[in-house]
Amino acid sequence: MRLLAGRPAWATRDLAPGVRVVLGVVGLVVLLATWQAVVAYGLVPPDVLPAPTEIWPAWINEVSGGFWSQAVLDSLTHYSLGLLIGSALGVGAGLLCGSMPVVDALTGGAVRLLRPIPGLAWAPFAILWFGLNTAGATFIIAISVFWITFYAAYGAVRAIDRDLYEVAAAFGHGGFVGRMLYVVLPASAPGVMAGLRTGLGQGWMSVVAAELFGAPGVGARMLQASSLLATDVVVVYMVTMALLYALTDVAFGFLSKRALRWQG
């Protein structure tokens, strides 16, 4: 208490939501102003780092030419399919391994072998198995999302209080289906939701990597622009991905709160 008594109020209390928004805007303005000044005063060559004032005209050109909408549509297709497949398989496998020790033991060796392999390392196989198309990009994204959601679901199940299983058995739900419906799914829901939300970001980080080998989308467009030294176009798609992630994260946050409102 003595340590806290000598500290100012702003250092010991949470900031109001409105204050956080204002400070966030101020920080963004400072970042953009510093960025503009660095380029304007020649500290960094403009062909290496474009000024913020060059981004909007480049964005308009991409939109008017139809490149931006097509790239976003392609990436959203890869992302949505990969996220859906990777999340469904990851959560399902995590719940199964976490609730069944025999399955956990049988798959433990394979999990330890495959987990350290990054999604991008599967690109050669994605090309051989699926080709340079949506299926190949979806495969890489799904693998990246799978491990995030798998371990989130697995950890959530393993953290469930064992006494809950005994309570469920006392009420006639001691079988596998009963335990899953009345114990595992409700008790692990917050952890699973947290893993799914992390998977949203992991999926977007994997989009560019998945498209670098030739699949159409935002990543491919960035690669084309960088080969032409069009750094302003590269930044356009970097900002585009950031905005797309922000939209999906906000939407998922809203939906997860609605889904978990039963917790009170």
N, C-alpha and C positions, 0 to 999 in steps of 0.2 A: 504494500500500500504506500509506503514511503517513496518507493521508486516512481510510482504513478503520480504521486501528489505534486512532484516538481515538474511534470511534463505538461505542455499546453493541451487545451481541450481537443484541438484538431488531431493530436497524436494519440488520444485515448478513446475517441468516439468514432463510430461509423459515420461516414458522410451521408447526407440526405441524397436520394436519387437524383433530384434536380441539380444539386451541386456537382455530383459525379458527371452528369451529362455536360454541364458547362465546362468543367475542367477537361473533359475528354475533347470537346470542341477546341478549347484553347490549345491543348497539346497538339492536336492535328494541324491547327493553323500555324503553330510555331514550327512544326516539322516541314510543312510545305514552304513556309517563308525561308527557312534555312536552306532547304533544297534549291529553291529558286535563286537564292543569293550565291550559293556555291557555284552554280552553273553560270549565272550572269557575270560574276567577277572572274571567271576563267580558272577557278580552282580545279575544276574538272571539265575536260573537253565535252562539248555538247553532243558529239557523236558517240561518246562513251556513256554518258548519262543525260537523257533529255530533260529539259526543264519542265516543271509542272504545267506551264502555260502551253506547251506543245502537245500535251496529252489529249486535251479535248478535241482539237482539230483532227488529230489522227483517229480518234474514236469516231468522229462524225464520218470520216472517209471510209472507215471499216464498215460502219452501219449502212451508209448510202450505197456502198458497193455490194452489199449482201453477204460479205465475208463473216461479219460478226454474228449475225443471226444463225447462219449455217453452222459455224464452229460451236456456238453455244448449244444448239440443238443436238449436234453429234455428241458433244461431251456429256450433256444431260442424259442422253440415251445410254452411253457407256456407264456413266456414274449410277444411274437409277438401277439398271440391271445388275451391275456388280455389287452395289450396296444391298439390294434385295436378296440376291443369292448368297453372298458372303455372310450377311446378318442372319438369315434363316438357318443356314448350315452351322454357323458358329454358335448361335444361341442353342440350337437343338443339340449339337454335340456337347457343348459345355454343360447343359442341364443333365444330359444322359450320363456323362462321365462323372459329374459331381455327385449324382445321386445313386450310382451303381458302382461299388468298389471293384467288381469283377471287370466291367468295361473299362474303368479307369486304369486298372493294372494291365489289361491287354493292349491298350492304346498308348500307355505311358512312354514306351520306347520310341514309337513312331512320332509322337508329339515332340519329344526332346530332339529328335533327329531333324524334323522338318521345320520346327518353329524358328530357328535362327536364320533360315533362308529368306532373304527379302523378296518382296513381290516382283521387283524388277529382274531378279535373277531367273525368273520363269519366262522372261520374254522370248528367248529362243524356242522354247517348247510351245509357247503360245502361237508363234509364227508357224511352226511345223504342224501343229495340231489344228489350228483354226484359220491361219492366214492373216493378212493385213486388213482386218475388218473389225466390225463391232464385237464379234465373239472373242477375238483375241484380246482386245482391250478390256472387255468385261471380265475375262478370266483373271487377268492380272489384278484388277481392282478387287474382285471377289476374294482372292487369296489374301490381299493386304487387310481387308476388312474382317475376314474370317477369324484371324488370330486375336484381334482386339476383342471381338464379341465373344469368342470362345472362352478366353481367360476371364472376362468379366462375369459371364454366366457361371463358369466353373467356380470361381472364387466366391460368388454370391451364394451358391448352393452349399459349398463347404463351410461357410460361416453361419449357416442356420443352426439354431439351438437344437440339440438332440432331443430335448424334452418335448419339443413340438411334435415329433414323430410319435412319441408315446401317448401324447394327448389325442392325436389323430387316431391312433390304433384303439384307444379306449372308446372312441365314438364310432368304431366300425370302419375306419378308413386306413387300415394297416397294410392293404395291398399296394402294389406299385402305382396303379392308376389313382387310387385314393390319396396316396402320399403326394403324388405329383400335383393333383388338382387342389388339395386342401392345405398343403404345407409348402412344397417346393416352389410352385409358381407364385403364390402371394408373397412368400417371405423373400424370394430372390428378385422380385420385380424391380425394386429400386436399383440394385446393382446391375441388373440386366439393362435397365434404361440408361444408366450412366455409361455402360459399355457401348450401347447403340449410339449414344450422342458422341462419344469419342470416335466411333467408327465413321460418323458423318465427316469429321475432319480428315481422318485417315484416308477415306475414299477420295476426297478432293486432292489430297497430296499425291495420291496414286494416279490421278487422271493424266497429269502431264507425263509421268513416267510411262504410263500405259500407251500413250499416243506418240511417244518419241520414235517408236520403231515404224511408224507409217500410218497408223489408224487415224482417220480424220477427226478433227476436233480442235479445242483450244490449244492443246499442247503442240499439235502439228502446225497450227498457224503461228505459234510462237517460234517454233523451229525455223519455219520459212522466213519469218521476219528477221530473226537473228542472223540467218545466212546472208541476208541483204543489208545487214547493219541498220535495219529500221528499228532502233531501240525504242522509239516512241510507241510503235505498234506492240512491241513486246510488253511494255509497261501497261498498255491498254488491256491486254489479256491477263496480266497479273492482277490488275485491279478488278477485272471482271470475275476472276475466280474468287477473289476475296469477298466480293459482293454476293456471289452465288452461295458461298459457304455461310456468310452471315444470314442470308435469307433462310437457308435450310436449317441452320442452328436455332434461329428464333422460332421458326415454325415447329421444330421438334420440341423445343423447350415448352412451348404452349401446349402441345399435344400431350407431352409427358406429365405435365402438371394436371391436366384434365384426367389422364388415365390413372394417376396415383392420388387423386383427391380423397379417395376412400381412407387414406392413412390419417387424414385430419391435420 
